Amino acid sequence: MISNRFLSALIILLLLIPLNAGAENMNLTIDDAIELGLKNSEKLHSSKMEVKAAKAKAREASILRFPSLSFRGSYYRLSDEKPFEIDAPPPALGTIEISPTIRDNYNFKLTLQQPVFTGLRLHNNYRANKFSADAEEQEFSADKANLIYDIRVSYWSLFKTLKLKNVIDENVELVETHLKDVRNFYEQEIATKNEVLKVEVQLSNAKLKQLDADHAVRLARISLNSAIGLPLDAEISLASDVENGYENFADVNSLTAKAIEERAELKAMGYRVKAGKSAAGVAKAGWFPQIYLVGGYTYARPNSRVMPPTDEFEDSWELGVIATMDIWNWGKSAQQVKYANAQLEKLHDAMAVLEDAVVLEVTRNYLEVEKSGKRIILSEESVAQAEENYRITRDKYRNGVALNSELIDAEVALLEARTNHTHALVDYQLAVAELKKSIGE
């Protein structure tokens, strides 16, 4: 017999197993994070739906250029009225029924219509929608590039906060060791109480920085989780590290030319300009006649074209041409053309503004990459100097030939050098990512 206590323990264990499995730490490379973000992004999915809708609109506009076939069917039950009759002239007797009363009316009709000439309205309407769909596709590519960049920023920002936390943790350990040494000197009456207090204050400040670093790591992890579509409290660790070495880029003029050619935003604006030109063509079509070829086949009971009408199904057909043209509409067509041309000019201006912005962005990012690369070299030298300074000062202090304040200064300098080096490494990665985004990679 299984006891109730055993069953309760078993149930609790079974409930805890999936919870522990769900809490498994995810170890992500930068590529893993980007793949997750692209898969989970609702914003990117919405952008993709914009492309899908625009393509459907373009296909709809294309279909309008081809023949259309429609069907119409109807049935009416009419009131019982007297038939139309006339008195027969002599020598005939009685009346003649001209139109009998047929209460059940059936009508089935097929209509075929083919545009013949529309002043290029349908053609330009299709082109406008096609170019708009192409623009939406390029804007989707731009949204995708921006999302990848945002994920990179979030990933390396978390990486930076983790590295800074390690630096601060190491600093706390150094100060704790220093505090032990100064307390031993105080007990041996080599150091003063004031020197002990200075190091204790330094340790308190270091622990405050440690607390801030922990908080920064949590916020950075939440930001990355949000960027890649994971629950905000998901536990993740980073598998990628900053790469040693530097990216080799062409000169800024070559990069600018590449950006003008490759940036999805500029391609999208180019398609918007083409769509604007086609929209102007649609407006100009109002000055021309609209000609359609039409045909129809009717199967009805009674058929109105058959005289005299009979309560039988009869068929008939027609074929013709319909032409319409606005002779006078108070300048409506002219105003539509002015509006379309004004919109087109706005698009040309927006294109020029965007090109200038891209050139400025590429130039600024190029200079930032150069500066970040130089900062890495200088910060590496600074760390090496600070570590050597700390080692010498610590040894001197333990041998009683250096002041307590000198060791404190050496510890602060080492913390600052390591912090600056961490900033330099990650800032270079971010600068490279932004430059690549700005040139359309």
Secondary structure as GFF3:
##gff-version 3
##sequence-region A 1 441
A	DSSP	alpha_helix	4	22	.	.	.	ID=ss1
A	DSSP	beta_strand	26	28	.	.	.	ID=ss2
A	DSSP	alpha_helix	30	40	.	.	.	ID=ss3
A	DSSP	alpha_helix	42	63	.	.	.	ID=ss4
A	DSSP	beta_strand	68	77	.	.	.	ID=ss5
A	DSSP	beta_strand	84	87	.	.	.	ID=ss6
A	DSSP	beta_strand	95	99	.	.	.	ID=ss7
A	DSSP	beta_strand	104	117	.	.	.	ID=ss8
A	DSSP	alpha_helix	121	187	.	.	.	ID=ss9
A	DSSP	alpha_helix	193	227	.	.	.	ID=ss10
A	DSSP	beta_strand	236	238	.	.	.	ID=ss11
A	DSSP	alpha_helix	252	262	.	.	.	ID=ss12
A	DSSP	alpha_helix	264	284	.	.	.	ID=ss13
A	DSSP	three_ten_helix	285	287	.	.	.	ID=ss14
A	DSSP	beta_strand	290	301	.	.	.	ID=ss15
A	DSSP	beta_strand	314	324	.	.	.	ID=ss16
A	DSSP	alpha_helix	332	398	.	.	.	ID=ss17
A	DSSP	alpha_helix	404	438	.	.	.	ID=ss18
###
